[in-house]
């Protein structure tokens, strides 16, 4: 039986990688992509599916309660895959209100619409709506920061340290509450830092690549020793597909790439690869552009994920190492430079 799935934020970085992946794998399903098209959304990233009869794009805001309810009524969604979020930590420090509105109120609107259209009463789904699923994409930043050792697990207590991560923690709790209070079939995934094609220019890896090509200073916060676990975006798309179809209702799954690297390691790797792929005309090294700047407020030291739950329960395994994924990423940006 084919599905009609509401994908929110599908014109963003991860969503625009997920939708083509999903549509190729599940060609019988229909996707309705609801995206506000803020600065982070780009329809050019969905050109490969734009003309598909199984794909519909709707420009709109998940904070628009009437629109969200109308869409549920019109399309009778069999599932929701919820990407839409404000996600840039620096922006959340400068202006947190948008993060509260989108990440908390927007998620609430989606859950409420799903509850009203899928349920007659708590734990009493409407006939034919018994297996409808709401999958929520979140971040490892809700867990706070790690020291030099240890990993985030699904059981790690939440300790968000930025307005962004606090708003995502709140949205995670809303999803959890709708499962436990109403019996909604929910799953949540908390992922590590994503990278790959189509990422917005503001993020670390596109910034490094762009500044190298423009011969501009490469800004590195603090001493560059902050550590993140990097996940290639296509591997994340595969994980979401697995969780949506096979994850256990009410459960959370951490998705990581087992690629712990400092910001300096990331920067030096990209500089070295660009030295080979597109050498500077002046003969200098791209690493000469590295410039240290004042550290970000509340900058978490280290994130690292233990993905053993999704690996053990669902058989998930990333296809890319950082060394293979970063080459694909750089070449994608070079082709468009």
PyMOL commands that set and color helices and strands:
alter all, ss='L'
color gray80, all
select helices_A, chain A and resi 13-25+43-46+65-75+89-94+97-118+140-143+163-182+204-214+233-246+263-277+286-289+308-314+322-335
alter helices_A, ss='H'
color red, helices_A
select strands_A, chain A and resi 4-8+30-35+55-59+79-82+119-121+124-125+133-139+185-191+193-195+218-221+227-232+252-255+260-262+290-293
alter strands_A, ss='S'
color yellow, strands_A
deselect
rebuild
show_as cartoon
